[in-house]
Structure formats: C-alpha cells, structure tokens
C-alpha cells in the first residue's frame, strides 16, 4: 500500500528510485541498491530480527533454560535452535513474493521484474545464511547432549496412534508449520501467474514467425505474427519459446516493435554464445531458412519503465551491446504514440559497441526514416583504434557527392587531454545519426545537455558505463529521472 501511494507522487517516486552515493576524494561511490530497495531490505531485516528476539525471550521464559539434567551450553544451543527457525518463515515469504511475472508488483506498483528478481536473490542468500545458523545451533545442541540421536532430533515423524492417517503430520526441520502462512501471498500470486502464462501453450499454433534474418553485423531479427493486436509499453520484454529449437526453454528479449501492432519484433545477438546455446541454434536455423512459418510461444509482455514518457521532454539512453534493443523500443514508442506536456518528446541514444557497421541495422534505418527531428543516435565503435598526432580537435568540411551541393558532410576528429577517448564523427546536416570511433566520454556527453526533472535517463549496459553516467549526472545536477536495466535477468 505504501509503495502504491509513493508511485502516485512524482517527487517521492523519483526519490525512492534514486541510488544514494558518497563522494570520497576524487571518486564517487554508488550504492548497488536504490533508496526504495534499501528501505525494504532494512524493514525485512528488522522484522526477521524482531521475530528472532521475541521467540528467544519467549522460549527462555517458558522453560528452555538450564536444569539439573542439562548444562548451560546445551540449553543455549537448544534456545538458539528453536528461536532461529522463526525468521526463516519471514524470509521464505519474501523469497516467494517477487517471483511472479504477472503480479500487482509490476502492473500496479510498477516494480520492474528484474529489480524484483534482485530482491528475490538477496532474500534467498539471507535465508541460506540464516538456515546455516539455524542448523549449526541444532548440531551444537546434539553435540552437547550425547543421549539425543541425530535422527530423532532432526527428522520427527509424529503419528497419533488413535487418529486417522490424514491427521498425522510430518515435521522436517520445522519447515511445515502454522507459520507457513507467510509464504501464502507469494504462492497465490505464483499460481495466478502460472495460470495466465499457460495461455501461451494454447496459442502456439496461432503465433508464428513471420520472418527471420541475420543483419549485416551478425544480429538476428525475428518478426512474429500475433493473431491479436499487441499493446506494449516502453522497455517491456517477452519470453520466447521455439519448440523446433527447444521444447522447454523460454528466453527473455526486449520488444522493439510498434506499441500497437500485430507484429512482435525482437533483436538478439547470437555471436556471443557457444554452438550449443539456444540463441546460437536459433540463428543457425534462421540462416538455413528453417524459422519462417514455425509456431512459437510468447509469454508477456513484462516489465515497465521507471518514468512516464508523457512527463518528460527528453530521454537520454546510454547503452552498450544488446542494450540498444530496449532503447530502440523506447524510441519507437515515442515516435509513434508519445507526446510530452510541451509537445513531442525527444530521444537521444548513445550506443557503445565493439561491432563496426551497426548503423545499417534495419530497425535503426526504420527509425531514421520515420523520425521527425526528435530522434538522434550516436554510435561509438570501440573496436577501431586511431593514431592521431595532434591532441586538439580538427574539423574537415567538404561537399557531399551523394547529396545536393547545399548539404555538407562534416568529419570531426578529436582527442581528449587524457588520450583515452578518441572520436570520429561522420554526419550530414539532414541525418540524425553520428558514428564515433573510440570510447565514449560520458562526462562530456552529459555536459552537452541541460538536465531537469523533465529529463529521463535510460541505462542498459556495462557496469562501468552505468557508473560513469550516474557519476556524471550527480555532478551535473538537475534531478533527472533514471531507470536502469541489466543485460540479463
């Protein structure tokens, strides 16, 4: 409930989504968690510790203490063993809660699924650590009481001799108890999610692969025909299953097609995987012409963008590698259906890639064709090395042979003072795409824009790139809204 009301306030929403940072000398340290995530972690930890301390003193008052037949050491391990089992119920509940893809966490509270999975993993690690503590306490109890057998203390099978079989119960490490109700909300959400996702199995014959082609730079584009009009929000993704490749594997891919269309467009990079991996096998099948016309299963869409595109005037996307795909999806959404409060929203994408020639990707060419001066793409090809003698920037302007004489091509070669960032920009006065050779200087790029609370920043790339962007934005000020995504779930 608290999260829902926070989402209704843009200021509170931006505050709880922000990552706190601390400047130490010349470096800025960023927290791996947002303010909202830290708040939830602190609350869950406090709840688990409170439950442990409550049952610790409760068991102590009710007789789990030293007696004539037990020592202090045995009583202490016995007390810790009983009390430490209760926080595991709390952690189990929070482990189950975020795993549902179709749940109110994403639809109403706008919590991205990858962020929910991050908390799921963290709660799982916390549960593992606490379970080791719980088990160690029981082993210490057994070690200090030679008359207690391992089997009787750890595995208790209690069957009332005068009762029916269905009234007997099995206790395994105390996992099945009345406190299992902590995991019921997550279990109910998971059952509902499983029911919704099972519909894809019945629509597999209606959803077919319309076309599949390998782009010039090795990327694989797949267009899937759906029997109904699909509505997608920016930065959403689907899970794809192709039974001809694998009957059980589902893989997540960002959607970069039009928001309201019967065609689902996906873009994937098979080059970074081995021969036996799903994406690689899919690319080999597409190269042989065996994908077109096959039925497939689609689950989704899932995910959400951390800010409303209708409340921003400019979106800056800093991506690397396959992070370009959700950025292209955001650009497509803006071009087709998004209008900010003061008119058309502008999208500027900065893409760092090791592959040369990425500007020829069909999706990029389609966006450039449909753009009305509100889409810019800057590609940084980091695999090419230049040896430039003068440290200062130099500009060469000449008439373009492929265009009218009134249009000029400008090639700018620049080298920063630290000799780490080299750029070669090839652009035309009418083209919104610029090709850079060398690494991106994030601080210089951010300084070119005036940031405000009407600016949205999308990050999907390497850790170093996202860290550099956060540092540059923090030093620049202006309070933009930042949304981060990882390469994989």
Secondary structure, 3 states (H helix, E strand, C coil): CHHHHHHHCHHHHHHHHCCCEEEECCEEEECCCCHHHHHHHHHHHHHHHHHHHHHHHHHHHCCCCCECCECHHHHHHHHHHHHCCHHHHHHHHHHHHCCCCCCHHHHCCCCCHHHHHHHHHHHHHHHHHHHHHHHHHHHHHHHCCCCCCHHHHHEEEECCCCCCHHHCEEEECCCCCHHHHHHHHHHHHHHHHHHHHCHHHHCCCCCEEEEEEECCCCEEEEEEEEEEEEECCCCCEEEEECCCCCCCCCEEEEECCCCEEEEEEEEEEHHHCCCCCHHHHHHHHHHCCCCCCCECEEEEEECCCCCCHHHCCEEEEEEEHHHHHHHHHHHHHHHHHCEECCEECEEEEEEEECCCCHHHCHHHHHHHHHCCCCEEEEEEECCCCCCCCCCCCEEEEEECCCCCCCCEEEEEEEECCCCCCEEEEEEECCCCEEEEECCCCHHHHHHCCCCCCCEEEEEECCHHHHHHHHHHHHHHCCCCEEEEECCCC
